[in-house]
Amino acid sequence: MRAAIPFSRGTLTSTRLYRCRPSIPSSRGIRASHVIRTHSTARTGRTQQQDDYDKSTGSQASISAGRTLVASVLAAGLGYSYAAYREKSPVSAKGPQYGSAQDFEKAIAELRLILGNDAVSTDEDDLQYHGFSEWSSLNANRLPVAIAYPTSTEQVSEIAKVCSKYRMPMIPYSGGSSLEANFSAPHGGLTIDFGNMNKILAINEDDMDIIVQPSIRWMDLNEEIKDTGLFFPVDPGPPAMIGGMVGTNCSGTNAVRYGTMKDSVVNLTVVLANGDIIKTRKRPRKTSAGYNLTGLFVGSEGTLGIVTEATLKLVPIPELTRVGVVAFPTVRDCAATAMQLIKKGIQVQCMEIMDEVQMDVINRAGGTGKVWKVTPTLFFKFSGTTAGVADSINLTRQLATRNVGCHPQVSTAIMASITDLVVQNAMEFMFAKTEQEAHDLWSARKQSLWSMMALRKEGSEVWSTDVAVPLSRLPDIIEISKKELDSLGLFASILGHIGDGNFHASIMYNRHDPAEQARVEKVVYDMVDRALDMEGSCTGEHGVGLGKKESLKKELGPATIGVMKSLKRSLDPHWLLNPGKIFDWEDEP
């Protein structure tokens, strides 16, 4: 067996999009103005003060550094005072008791001594960037007090020990692309940015697994290992990084074949709230030794522990991949066909739905170099051996043509030509006549939300949400939800991973119009309640975050939530890890 290959991407300098605003966001969907800055993630230098700290527990150095930080912490131009934060904190009177302003000053001083001055930031732009997201439909009305940039699991452990000592909340941060305010800081505290922990630590080709740090993007990971003949199959939005993907148990277009994040994680290295470091299990694909701790941390959104390393399953790159597109008159026809394909056991790698609004978005964005029919559409990706792909496409053609709603000129002529061309192993098929066109086609699907965001007018926002239902209920919920979205009279679309019962709704609305925002909110939560009534889930892949805590209560009930809280209290008794996400302390009976 080939030995593990150590891999390092080295020190990176990244260009980040800082969201600079005159005041903190205080309501849903406030949009930020943008300033581009170059931000170095190399924050590793040590000082003589740090060495003094190591020798003497840092008592004098901590006091000195703490005094110099008072002005920067309390007087930073954040649009609010930290003292006011302490008075207004909803958990100070009922719930966990977090540290005082002075405690946080001491914590920041100690962290500077441990990590280096450049590895802890109280810069206003940094705080804004890490505490607010225009991608999210909901943002907290507070920002973190400081940002830490660790370079190793051991440094994260030291951070946790300091934060535990001073009762300072900790919020893990990797890609910053979540949609339910999963990385916001509703109680202030310290955001831990893993930008320096973005490396592949080992590749085990014979075992088909890889060990990575949390801030590597899944797309970069696959680019680095493409010569091995293997790839990592979980593919959410392009900006997503492994840490957030683990935290939300995300998925992507490949979920119908390869499953969600939980199906691709072998083990995790986790730092607990008190600084302890644990490994959830060893590396074999199969084990029945003890509790499934890996599964416990996947999807916990950083509320139980801080993931610093992940061992992930890899799969072989298919011999052949082909893309197909079939247009339908209604979204119900799309959903019905998708359900039939799954029941028939046809080997589809990806099966995505886009309604006519989303197809119009693609046309406006112009990313594919083609004008598409503005009608509900299914996108397929078939992969495997040449013979297997041909069989799957042929069966898909037969099912599509039997569906009375399918456009015959698309399903029979185009899908038949796909079958013939794939059997002949030709490069041209359907609309994607070249490999580049196929790549562009699928890139358009992956960029769908960003394409919609690009169409916003000044003052408008995009609310994106998702639900999941049993496959048999998919045609019903999509049809009803589509009618409600259309009734808004706004730019609203349905798209998503229809192959596993998960779909998204994206709505563009005017944030300056409270009545319009209220109508949008009602439609969104009606859709969520409808999914729950159909024995579905309030979220298929975005996570709960801040936005769906009430829906989670409806979905699981008080007894199940109580078990989750017992686990939370056991691992994080002071409620320091990403507080305010999934459920609140205030919900205690």
Stockholm file with secondary structure:
# STOCKHOLM 1.0

chainA/1-589         MRAAIPFSRGTLTSTRLYRCRPSIPSSRGIRASHVIRTHSTARTGRTQQQDDYDKSTGSQASISAGRTLVASVLAAGLGYSYAAYREKSPVSAKGPQYGSAQDFEKAIAELRLILGNDAVSTDEDDLQYHGFSEWSSLNANRLPVAIAYPTSTEQVSEIAKVCSKYRMPMIPYSGGSSLEANFSAPHGGLTIDFGNMNKILAINEDDMDIIVQPSIRWMDLNEEIKDTGLFFPVDPGPPAMIGGMVGTNCSGTNAVRYGTMKDSVVNLTVVLANGDIIKTRKRPRKTSAGYNLTGLFVGSEGTLGIVTEATLKLVPIPELTRVGVVAFPTVRDCAATAMQLIKKGIQVQCMEIMDEVQMDVINRAGGTGKVWKVTPTLFFKFSGTTAGVADSINLTRQLATRNVGCHPQVSTAIMASITDLVVQNAMEFMFAKTEQEAHDLWSARKQSLWSMMALRKEGSEVWSTDVAVPLSRLPDIIEISKKELDSLGLFASILGHIGDGNFHASIMYNRHDPAEQARVEKVVYDMVDRALDMEGSCTGEHGVGLGKKESLKKELGPATIGVMKSLKRSLDPHWLLNPGKIFDWEDEP
#=GR chainA/1-589 SS CCCCBCCCCCCCEEEEEEEECSSCCCSTTCCCEEEEEEEECCCCCCCHHHHHHHHHTTHHHHHHHHHHHHHHHHSSSSSSCHHHHHHHCHHHHSSCCCCCHHHHHHHHHHHHHHHCGGGEECCHHHHHHHHCCTTSSCCCSCCCSEEECCCSHHHHHHHHHHHHHHTCCEEEESSCCCSSCTTCCTTCCEEEECTTCCCEEEEETTTTEEEECTTCBHHHHHHHHGGGTEECCCCCSTTCBHHHHHHHTCCCTTHHHHCCGGGTEEEEEEECTTSCEEECCCSCSCCCSSCCHHHHHTTSTTSSCEEEEEEEECEECCSEEEEEEEECSSHHHHHHHHHHHHHTTCCCSEEEEECHHHHHHHHHHTTTSSCCCSSCEEEEEEEESHHHHHHHHHHHHHHHHHSTTSCHIIIIIIHHHHHHHHHTTCSCCSSCCSHHHHHHHHHHHHTHHHHHHHTCCTTEEEEEEEEECCGGGHHHHHHHHHHHHHHTTSEEEEEECGGGTEEEEEEEEETTCHHHHHHHHHHHHHHHHHHHHTTCBSCSSSCCTTTTHHHHHHHHHHHHHHHHHHHHHHHCTTCCBSTTSSSCGGGCC
#=GC SS_cons         CCCCBCCCCCCCEEEEEEEECSSCCCSTTCCCEEEEEEEECCCCCCCHHHHHHHHHTTHHHHHHHHHHHHHHHHSSSSSSCHHHHHHHCHHHHSSCCCCCHHHHHHHHHHHHHHHCGGGEECCHHHHHHHHCCTTSSCCCSCCCSEEECCCSHHHHHHHHHHHHHHTCCEEEESSCCCSSCTTCCTTCCEEEECTTCCCEEEEETTTTEEEECTTCBHHHHHHHHGGGTEECCCCCSTTCBHHHHHHHTCCCTTHHHHCCGGGTEEEEEEECTTSCEEECCCSCSCCCSSCCHHHHHTTSTTSSCEEEEEEEECEECCSEEEEEEEECSSHHHHHHHHHHHHHTTCCCSEEEEECHHHHHHHHHHTTTSSCCCSSCEEEEEEEESHHHHHHHHHHHHHHHHHSTTSCHIIIIIIHHHHHHHHHTTCSCCSSCCSHHHHHHHHHHHHTHHHHHHHTCCTTEEEEEEEEECCGGGHHHHHHHHHHHHHHTTSEEEEEECGGGTEEEEEEEEETTCHHHHHHHHHHHHHHHHHHHHTTCBSCSSSCCTTTTHHHHHHHHHHHHHHHHHHHHHHHCTTCCBSTTSSSCGGGCC
//
